[in-house]
Amino acid sequence: MGNPARRFSKGRTARRRAQTFKASAPSIIECPNCHDMMLSHRVCKNCGHYDGKEIIAKVDVN
């Protein structure tokens, strides 16, 4: 079994590891039902629909 000739420096390891911790913006899409912006793969907060089905019923308080 092969062994590394020399160990990687801490800086090289940290630079490689830093790529996995990058912050990314959430993917926002348009709701096909109410056309409001929503997070993808989540229930729409405005109308309560997901995947063409009503998941959360809208309740009027008035």
Backbone as a ProteinNet text record, in pm:
[ID]
protein_1_A
[PRIMARY]
MGNPARRFSKGRTARRRAQTFKASAPSIIECPNCHDMMLSHRVCKNCGHYDGKEIIAKVDVN
[TERTIARY]
83.9	0	88.8	54.4	137.7	115.9	222.1	216.1	255.8	202.6	242.8	390.4	456.9	599	619.9	533.4	541.9	400.2	378	242.6	214.2	86.1	47.9	56.5	90.2	99.2	-41.4	-46.8	-175.4	-247.1	-170.1	-230.1	-295	-229.3	-284.6	-412.3	-409.6	-527.1	-641.8	-610.5	-714	-774.7	-691.8	-744.2	-839.4	-804.5	-891.4	-1021	-1010	-1126.2	-1218.8	-1163.2	-1242.2	-1344.7	-1325	-1418.8	-1553.7	-1556.1	-1681.5	-1764.9	-1704.9	-1775.4	-1823.6	-1824.9	-1867.1	-2016	-2053.6	-2194.2	-2253.5	-2372.5	-2438	-2579.1	-2627.3	-2761.4	-2864.4	-2976.2	-3078.7	-3142	-3181.9	-3243.8	-3389.9	-3422.1	-3556.8	-3621.8	-3744.1	-3818.6	-3954.2	-4025.1	-4159.2	-4261.6	-4353.5	-4459.4	-4549	-4573.2	-4658.5	-4805.4	-4845.9	-4986.2	-5013.7	-4939.3	-4966.8	-4862.9	-4756.9	-4650.9	-4574	-4570.6	-4489.3	-4355.5	-4250.2	-4119.3	-4116.7	-4057.8	-4053.8	-3925.5	-3889.5	-3774.5	-3811.9	-3718.1	-3748.3	-3758.5	-3841.4	-3867.9	-3925.9	-4001.8	-4069.6	-4213.5	-4299.3	-4437.5	-4436.4	-4516.3	-4525.1	-4587.4	-4523.7	-4575.5	-4696.6	-4711	-4821.3	-4951.2	-4946	-5070.3	-5080.6	-4971	-4975.6	-4974.5	-4934.3	-4930.7	-4788.5	-4780.3	-4653.6	-4681.9	-4609.5	-4620.9	-4763.1	-4827.8	-4961.5	-5073.5	-5041.5	-5144.2	-5146.6	-5265	-5276.6	-5236.5	-5129.6	-5077.2	-5129.4	-5125.5	-5171.3	-5291.7	-5405.1	-5526.9	-5518	-5557.6	-5560.9	-5683.6	-5665.9	-5775.8	-5792.7	-5914.2	-5942.9	-5985.8	-5922.6	-5951.8	-6068	-6094.6	-6199.1	-6333.2
-117.4	0	124.2	219	338.1	436.6	507.2	612.4	743.3	856.7	984.2	1012	1073.1	1102.9	1209	1308.5	1411.5	1460.9	1508.4	1551.5	1688.7	1714	1843.7	1948.7	2071.8	2180.5	2215.2	2282.3	2321.3	2422	2507.9	2606.6	2541.8	2444.4	2375.1	2300.2	2236.3	2164	2261	2375.3	2473.8	2534.4	2559.9	2615.9	2518.3	2391.8	2291.1	2277.8	2279.4	2262.3	2383.3	2501.6	2624.9	2628.1	2552.2	2553.3	2493.5	2405.4	2341.7	2427.8	2532.1	2614.2	2745.2	2757.8	2882.2	2903.4	3025.5	3059.8	3079.3	3028.3	3044.7	3097.8	3172.7	3229	3118.2	3124.7	3021.5	3030.8	2917.4	2916.6	2957.5	3070.9	3126.8	3112.1	3059.8	3039.9	3108.9	3113.7	3171.6	3061.9	3086.2	2989.4	2976	2854.1	2838.1	2870.6	2874.5	2900.2	3049.7	3117.4	3258.5	3352.4	3297.8	3375.1	3463.6	3427.2	3495.9	3423	3491.6	3428.8	3341.2	3219.5	3125.1	3043.4	2980.4	2890.5	2762.3	2709	2587.2	2468.8	2373.2	2252.5	2282.5	2392.2	2428.7	2465.2	2463.2	2507.5	2659.3	2711.4	2856.2	2919.7	3023.6	3089.2	3176.8	3216	3304.5	3227.4	3118.5	3048.8	2908.3	2851.7	2721	2603.5	2624.1	2516.4	2460.9	2333	2268.7	2156.9	2154.9	2050.5	2041.4	2156.8	2159.4	2121.7	2097.9	2060	2161.3	2181.2	2270.3	2192	2234.5	2166.2	2234.4	2365.6	2442.2	2524.2	2503.3	2576.4	2718.1	2814.2	2953.1	2976	3037.2	3063.2	3213.8	3263.3	3405.9	3432.1	3530.4	3561.1	3657.6	3735	3837.4	3775.7
0	0	0	-84.8	-98.1	15	47.8	147.7	81.4	130.2	72.9	99.3	1.9	17	123.7	127.5	231.9	259.6	377.2	410.8	351.3	325.2	270.5	379.7	339.5	436.1	486.8	600.3	658.7	568.6	503.9	414.2	293.6	234.9	119	157.3	272.1	319.1	347	408.5	441.2	315.8	213.1	88.4	20.3	20.8	-39.7	39.7	169.5	255.1	251.7	225.9	227.5	115.8	8.7	-102.9	-64.8	33.3	71.8	166.2	224.1	321.4	261.8	128.8	66.5	88.1	115.2	129.3	-8.5	-29.5	-158.1	-135.1	-231.5	-223	-240.9	-169.3	-185.5	-324.6	-377.8	-510.1	-497.9	-558.1	-550.9	-687.6	-687.8	-812.3	-801.4	-912	-913.7	-889.1	-798.5	-768.4	-891.3	-939.7	-1057.6	-1031.3	-905	-872.4	-856	-768.6	-739.8	-800.1	-860.9	-926.7	-829.8	-703.3	-604.3	-595.4	-553.7	-541.6	-416.1	-429.6	-318.4	-326.8	-216.8	-215.8	-288.9	-366.4	-440	-344.5	-379	-301	-163.4	-152.7	-28.9	-61.5	38.1	22	10	-81.1	-101.1	22.5	75.1	194.5	164	39.6	2.5	-18.3	-97.3	-131.5	-70.8	-20.3	43.7	-51.6	-177	-275.3	-289.3	-322	-355.7	-454.2	-563.2	-665.3	-720.4	-736.2	-793.7	-699	-572	-474.3	-360.8	-303.4	-188.4	-63.6	-1.2	116.3	243.3	244.5	360.2	315.9	382	345.8	398.3	314.8	356.8	443.1	559.1	650.9	661.3	632.6	648.4	792.6	856.7	996.5	1006.1	901.8	906.7	922.4
[MASK]
++++++++++++++++++++++++++++++++++++++++++++++++++++++++++++++

